[in-house]
Amino acid sequence: MSEIAIDKVVTEINGFRQRLAMLKEEYTRANRAMAEKMAQLGENLTLRVRDLMDQVTNAPQNLLGLESRFMSGDIPEQEYKSTREEYRNQLQTNLRSIDEIRSLLMVMSQLEMRPGTASGTGQGGMSPRPSPTD
């Protein structure tokens, strides 16, 4: 090979090395951004789960209170029926929210298993996802 051809190959190799270094940096930034978004999603899910737990825990008490107020004549039948319907709608909304949270947790779990994003690999600076019961 001539010296000019060797210089050309060396220049191309150096260009590929620079491009590879840039791609690695870009990949690291994207990985870090995804880890931050996943952590933020985990925090939001935790807050939403706590809110749902409060609502679901209070629902039986609210219904019992409503029943006793209606039976004692404290509220008219129309108000009783409309309030009971509101509680029913809220419980249905909560069930849909629980399904959505379950789906998001599955997505997060799958993303955490991907190479370079799992917290056990140490790449991307990702911290473990908080559990919904925290």
C-alpha positions in Angstrom: 0.0 0.0 0.0 1.2 3.4 -0.7 1.8 5.9 2.0 -1.1 8.1 0.8 -3.5 5.2 1.0 -2.4 4.3 4.5 -2.8 8.0 5.6 -6.3 7.9 4.1 -7.2 4.7 6.0 -5.8 6.1 9.2 -7.8 9.3 8.8 -10.9 7.3 8.2 -10.3 5.2 11.2 -9.7 8.3 13.4 -13.0 9.8 12.0 -14.8 6.6 12.9 -13.3 6.7 16.4 -14.5 10.2 16.9 -18.0 9.4 15.6 -18.1 6.3 17.9 -17.0 8.5 20.9 -19.8 11.0 20.0 -22.3 8.2 19.7 -21.3 6.8 23.1 -21.7 10.2 24.7 -25.1 10.6 23.1 -26.2 7.2 24.2 -25.1 8.0 27.8 -27.0 11.2 27.8 -30.1 9.5 26.4 -29.8 6.7 29.0 -29.4 9.2 31.8 -32.5 11.2 30.6 -34.5 8.0 30.4 -33.4 7.0 33.9 -34.5 10.4 35.2 -37.9 10.2 33.5 -38.4 6.7 34.9 -37.5 7.9 38.4 -39.9 10.8 38.0 -42.6 8.4 36.7 -41.9 6.1 39.7 -42.4 9.0 42.1 -45.6 10.0 40.4 -46.9 6.5 40.5 -46.1 6.2 44.2 -48.0 9.4 44.9 -51.0 8.2 42.8 -51.0 4.8 44.5 -51.1 6.5 47.9 -53.9 8.7 46.8 -55.9 5.7 45.5 -55.2 3.7 48.7 -56.7 6.6 50.7 -59.7 6.8 48.5 -60.3 3.0 48.4 -59.8 2.8 52.2 -62.3 5.6 52.8 -64.9 4.3 50.4 -66.6 1.8 52.7 -66.7 4.3 55.5 -68.2 6.9 53.3 -70.8 4.5 52.0 -71.7 3.4 55.5 -72.0 7.0 56.6 -74.2 7.7 53.6 -76.4 4.7 54.4 -76.9 5.6 58.0 -77.6 9.3 57.2 -80.3 8.2 54.7 -81.8 5.6 57.0 -82.0 8.2 59.8 -83.7 10.6 57.5 -80.9 13.2 57.5 -80.7 13.3 53.7 -83.5 13.0 51.1 -83.6 10.0 48.8 -82.5 12.0 45.7 -79.4 13.3 47.4 -78.7 9.8 48.7 -79.0 8.3 45.2 -76.9 11.0 43.6 -74.1 10.7 46.2 -74.1 6.9 46.0 -73.8 7.2 42.2 -70.9 9.6 42.7 -69.2 7.1 45.0 -69.8 4.3 42.5 -68.3 6.4 39.6 -65.3 7.3 41.8 -64.7 3.6 42.5 -64.8 2.8 38.8 -62.4 5.6 38.1 -60.1 4.2 40.8 -60.2 0.7 39.2 -59.3 2.1 35.8 -56.4 4.1 37.5 -55.2 0.9 39.2 -55.2 -0.9 35.8 -53.2 2.0 34.3 -50.7 2.0 37.1 -50.3 -1.8 36.7 -49.6 -1.3 33.0 -47.0 1.5 33.7 -45.3 -0.6 36.3 -45.0 -3.4 33.7 -43.5 -1.0 31.2 -41.0 0.3 33.8 -40.1 -3.2 34.7 -39.4 -4.1 31.1 -37.3 -0.9 30.6 -35.3 -1.6 33.7 -34.4 -5.1 32.3 -33.0 -3.6 29.1 -29.2 -3.6 28.9 -27.6 -0.4 30.1 -30.7 0.7 32.0 -30.9 -1.8 34.8 -29.9 -0.3 38.2 -27.7 -3.3 38.8 -25.4 -2.5 35.9 -24.4 0.9 37.2 -24.9 2.5 33.8 -27.0 5.6 33.3 -26.9 6.6 36.9 -30.3 5.1 37.5 -31.6 4.6 41.0 -34.0 1.8 41.9 -37.7 2.5 41.3 -39.6 3.2 44.6 -42.2 0.6 45.4 -45.8 1.6 45.3 -46.2 0.8 49.0 -43.6 3.2 50.2 
